[in-house]
Amino acid sequence: MDIVCSGSSKKISGDTRNNWVTMMFVTHNRYNCFRKQIYIDTCIQAFHEIKRFGFEFGDFGFAMNHVHFLVNIPKRYSVQTAEIMLKSHSAKKMFETFPGFRKRYPRGGFWSGYDHYESTGWKNLEESGAYIRDQSNHHRIQILDDRQQKLPNLTAE
C-alpha cells in the first residue's frame, strides 16, 4: 500500500476554523480496484486536482477496495457537497485514464453509495493519520508497484 501525505495537515496561520474530516470511500460492488500503484496514483492525483476549490488533504491510505483520507473541507461546502465533488471528479479521472474500467462499471458508478466520515479535531488529527497510514498492515495487503520504471543513463565511454 502506498502512503501519501500532502504535508498540509498543519494549521494555516490566520485560519481559525477546523473542518478536518476523515473520510472513507468504497468502490462500487467492493471490486478490488486498488491492487496496483498506478490506480492509486491516479486517484490521489484526482483528489489533489480539487485543491483549486480550497480543499486541503492530509494522509491517504488505500486498501484493495476502499480509500481512507483526511480532508479539510472549505467553509463554503457542506460535507455532502464535498463528498459529491470528490467522488465525481475522481471517478471521472479514473475512467478517462483507464477506459477499461468502463467494462467493469458500465453505468459509470466507480464509487458505491456507502461512505463514512467523521470530524477530526486537532487533538486526534495525528491519531487518525496513523490509522490511515497503517491500512496495508490493518488489511494485510500488498500493493503491486506497476509504475513505469526509469532506466539508468547508460552512456558509452
C-alpha positions in Angstrom: 0.0 0.0 0.0 1.2 3.5 -0.8 1.1 6.1 1.9 0.9 9.7 0.7 1.0 12.9 2.7 0.5 16.2 1.1 2.2 17.9 4.1 -0.8 20.3 4.5 -2.2 18.8 7.7 -0.8 21.7 9.8 -2.9 24.7 10.7 -2.7 27.7 8.4 -1.9 30.9 10.2 -4.9 33.1 10.5 -7.4 30.3 9.8 -9.4 29.8 13.0 -11.8 27.1 11.9 -11.2 23.3 12.0 -13.1 21.3 9.4 -10.7 18.3 9.1 -12.7 15.2 8.2 -11.6 11.6 8.0 -13.4 10.0 5.0 -13.7 6.6 3.6 -14.9 5.8 0.1 -15.7 2.3 -1.1 -15.6 1.1 -4.7 -18.9 0.0 -6.3 -19.6 -3.6 -5.5 -16.4 -3.6 -3.5 -14.3 -4.5 -6.5 -10.6 -4.7 -5.7 -9.6 -1.8 -7.9 -6.6 -0.6 -5.9 -4.3 -3.5 -6.3 -1.9 -1.6 -8.5 0.1 1.5 -7.7 -0.9 3.3 -10.9 -4.6 3.2 -10.0 -3.8 4.6 -6.5 -1.6 7.4 -8.0 -4.4 8.4 -10.4 -7.0 8.5 -7.7 -4.7 10.6 -5.5 -3.9 12.9 -8.4 -7.7 13.4 -9.0 -8.2 14.3 -5.3 -5.4 16.8 -5.5 -6.9 18.5 -8.5 -9.8 19.5 -6.3 -7.4 21.7 -4.2 -8.2 24.6 -6.5 -11.6 24.8 -4.7 -9.8 25.3 -1.3 -9.6 21.7 -0.2 -6.6 20.5 1.8 -5.5 16.9 2.0 -3.6 15.0 4.7 -2.7 11.3 4.6 -4.2 8.8 2.1 -4.4 5.0 2.9 -5.6 2.5 0.3 -6.9 -1.0 0.8 -7.9 -3.2 -2.1 -11.5 -1.8 -2.4 -11.6 1.4 -0.4 -9.6 4.6 0.5 -9.3 6.4 3.8 -8.1 10.0 3.7 -8.0 13.3 5.7 -9.5 16.3 4.1 -10.0 19.9 5.3 -13.3 21.0 3.7 -13.6 24.7 2.9 -16.2 26.6 4.8 -18.5 27.2 1.8 -19.1 23.5 1.2 -21.1 21.0 3.3 -19.7 17.5 3.9 -22.3 16.1 1.5 -21.3 18.6 -1.3 -17.6 17.9 -0.7 -18.3 14.1 -0.9 -20.1 14.6 -4.2 -17.3 16.7 -5.6 -14.6 14.3 -4.5 -16.3 11.2 -5.8 -17.5 12.6 -9.1 -14.1 14.1 -10.0 -12.1 11.1 -9.0 -14.4 8.7 -10.9 -14.2 10.9 -14.0 -10.4 10.9 -13.8 -10.3 7.1 -13.3 -12.5 6.5 -16.4 -10.5 8.9 -18.5 -7.2 7.4 -17.6 -8.3 3.8 -17.6 -11.0 3.2 -20.2 -11.1 -0.5 -19.4 -12.9 0.4 -16.1 -16.0 1.1 -18.2 -16.2 -2.7 -18.8 -16.4 -3.3 -15.0 -18.6 -0.2 -14.4 -20.8 0.2 -17.5 -23.1 2.7 -15.8 -20.3 4.9 -14.7 -20.5 4.5 -11.0 -17.0 4.0 -9.7 -17.8 4.6 -6.1 -20.5 2.9 -4.1 -23.2 4.8 -2.3 -21.6 3.8 1.0 -19.4 6.4 2.7 -18.0 7.0 6.1 -16.8 10.3 7.5 -16.1 11.7 10.9 -14.9 15.0 12.2 -11.3 15.0 13.2 -10.2 17.6 15.7 -6.7 18.9 16.2 -6.2 16.6 19.2 -6.8 13.4 17.3 -5.6 14.5 13.9 -2.3 12.6 14.3 -4.2 9.6 15.6 -6.4 9.5 12.5 -3.3 9.9 10.3 -1.6 7.0 11.9 -4.6 4.8 11.3 -4.8 5.8 7.7 -1.1 5.2 7.1 -1.4 1.7 8.6 -4.1 0.4 6.2 -1.8 -2.1 4.5 -1.0 -3.7 7.8 -4.6 -3.5 9.0 -5.9 -5.3 5.9 -2.8 -7.4 5.4 -2.4 -6.4 1.7 0.5 -5.7 -0.6 0.1 -3.3 -3.5 1.8 -4.1 -6.8 4.1 -1.3 -7.8 3.5 -1.3 -11.6 4.6 2.2 -12.3 6.9 2.6 -15.3 10.5 2.5 -14.0 13.2 4.8 -15.3 16.3 3.2 -16.8 19.7 4.4 -15.6 21.6 6.5 -18.0 23.9 4.3 -20.0 26.5 6.3 -21.8 29.3 5.0 -23.9 32.7 6.0 -22.8 
